C-alpha cells in the first residue's frame, strides 16, 4: 500500500466510532490497519442503519481501508496471537476501560514487553484521573456535559408528523458525532507525531486522549476565559446559576436567563448568517471588515459602524444595528438565491447556498475535488461516501479497501504472521480465532 505511512502497521482494538475513525484516517495515509474484533464482531456492525446482522451503514462509514481479524482475547491462544501480531506492528489503538485492557492483556505494559518501541494510543471517555475517571461515556454525554447541547441544542425536540419528543430540553446534535470524530482526528495527529519521535530516537510511548478532552478543545472559543475581559455569561455561571438551581428553576427558565447573559450580537449577524431569499436560503460569511464593507456595498446600505466616529455603546448605535438587520432581511427576500449569489460572488463576498448533506453526494464541487468515492460492498451494494481528505504530490495512497466482513482477513493476517494453515485451522476449531 502506497502513501506517506506505507509500511506502518496498526493493530486496532477500537470499536464503535472514535477509535475506528482514527483507523480510517491512518489507512487513508497508507497504513496497514488490522482491526481485531471479538468473535461476535464490533458492536457497531449492528449499529446505525443496519443492513443485516453483521453489517450497517454506520460500520461501513468508519471502517473502510481495514482488514478484520476475529480473535477470542479471553483465551490464552487468542492473547498469544495478539502478542505476535503486535510484535510485528508499529501502532496499537484501544478504547476500552482499563480493567478490560488488563484482563485481555492488551494494556500498554503488557504489549510494550513484546514490542518495546510500540506507539500505543488509548482513548478513554473522561481520562484516567478525576471524579469521572473510569466512567463510561459517549458522544451524547460529552455534548451534554461540556456545554455543546446547552449552547446549540434545539429545545422544541424531535418532530415526526404529529409526534413530538424531547421537548423542553436541548436535543442531541445529530448531524454527526462531533466529539467522536474530533477524538479520531486527534489520535491521528498524536500517532503521527509519536512515529516521528520514534524515527528520531527509537523510542515508543503511550499516548492518551479522551472524548472529554476533545469536547473541550473543539469549544476553545467559548471555553476561554480572559481575566481582563470578563463575559456576562461567565459571571452568570459562577454567581447566579448555583442560586437558580438551588431555587428549583426549570431548565427552560434558567436557559432563558442564560441567553440574556450571552446575547447574540444582533448587528454582527448582518454579515455572518443565513438569509431567506425569494426562493431558497443562502449563507453570508464575512468576518473581516473589508469583506463586510463589500457586502454592505452589494446591499446598497450605509452602515454607521464603518464610520470613524462610531461609538458602539450608545443606545442609538444598538438600535441602528437591530433596525439594519431587519431591513437587510427584507431586502434579501426580494431577489432569488441565484441572483444574490451572483451579486456577492462578483464582488468577492463569501456566500453559498444552504443545502442538506445528502445533496453533497452529487454536488459539482464534491465531484470536481474528488471528495466522493464509490465502492462495491458485498452486502450493501454500491456505496458512495467521502474520499480521503488530503492529496499528495509524491506519496499518493492506493485506493482504500471497502469495510471488511467480520473476520474476513483472519487467515490472511495470521499466515503473514508466520502461522501455518494447520495452526490457523486449529485456532478456528478451538474458537480462539474465527476465520469468517
JOTAFEN-V417877 format. One line per field, one symbol per residue. ss: DSSP state (a for helix, b for strand, c for the rest). phi: phi as a letter, one per 40 degrees, with the letter a starting at -180 (. if undefined). burial: b if it has 16 or more other ideal C-beta (glycine too) atoms within 10 Angstrom, else e. A space follows every 50 residues. Layout:
BEGIN
ss=???
phi=???
burial=???
END
This chain:
BEGIN
ss=ccccccccbbbbcccccaaaaaaaaaaacccbbbbbbcccccaaaacccb cccccbaaaaaccccbbbbbbccccaaaaaaaaaaaacccbbbbcccaaa aaaacccaaaaaaaccccbbbbbbccccccccccccccaaaaaaaccaaa aacccccbbbccbbbccccccccccccaaaaaaaaaaaaaaaaaaaaaaa acccbbbbbbaaaaaaaccaaaaccccccccaaaaaaaaaaaaaaacccc aaaaaaaaaaacccccaaaacbbbbbccccbbbbbcccaaaaaaaaaaac cccaaaccccccccaaaaaaaaaaaaaaaaaaccccaaaaaaaaaacccc bbbcccaaaaaacaaaaacccbbbbbbcccbbbbbbcccccccccccccc cccccccccaaaaaaaccccaaaaaaaaaaccbbcc
phi=.chcbdgcbbcbbcagbdcddccccccdchccbbccbcdcgddcdbccfc cacbbadccdcbbcgbbbbbbcccbccccccdcccccbbbbbbbabcdcc dcccgbccccccccadcccbbbbbcbgcbgccdgccabddcccccchccc cbccccgcbagccbagcgbcccccdacccdcdccccccdccccccccccc bgbcacbbaaddccccccbdccccbbdcacbdccccccbcddcccccgcc dccccccdcccbcccdccccbaacbcccbbbbbbbbcccdcccccccccg bbbcccccccbccccccccdccccdcccdcccccbcddcccccccccgcc aaccbccccccbcdcccccgcbbbbbbcbcgcbbaccdcbbbcbbcccdc ccdcccgdbdccccccchccccccccccccgcacbh
burial=bebebeebbbbbbbbbbbbbbbbbbbbbbbbbbbbbbbbebbebbbbeee beebbbebbbbbbbbbbbbbbbbeeebbbebbbebbeebbbbbbbbeeee beebbbbbebbbebbeebbbbbbbbbbeeeebeeeebebbbbbbbbbbbb eebeeeeeeeeeeeeeeeebbbbeeebbbbbbbbbbbbebbbebbeebee eeebbbbebbbbbbbbebbeeeeeeeeeeeeebeebeeeebeeeeeeeee eeebbeebeeeeeeeebebbbbbebebeeeebebebeeeebbbbbbebbe eebebeeeeeeeeeeeeeebbeebbeebeeebeeeebeebbeebeeeebb beeeeeeeeeeeeeebeeeebeeebebeebeebeeebbeeeeeeeebeeb bbbbbbbbbbbebbeebebeeeebeebbeeebbbbe
END
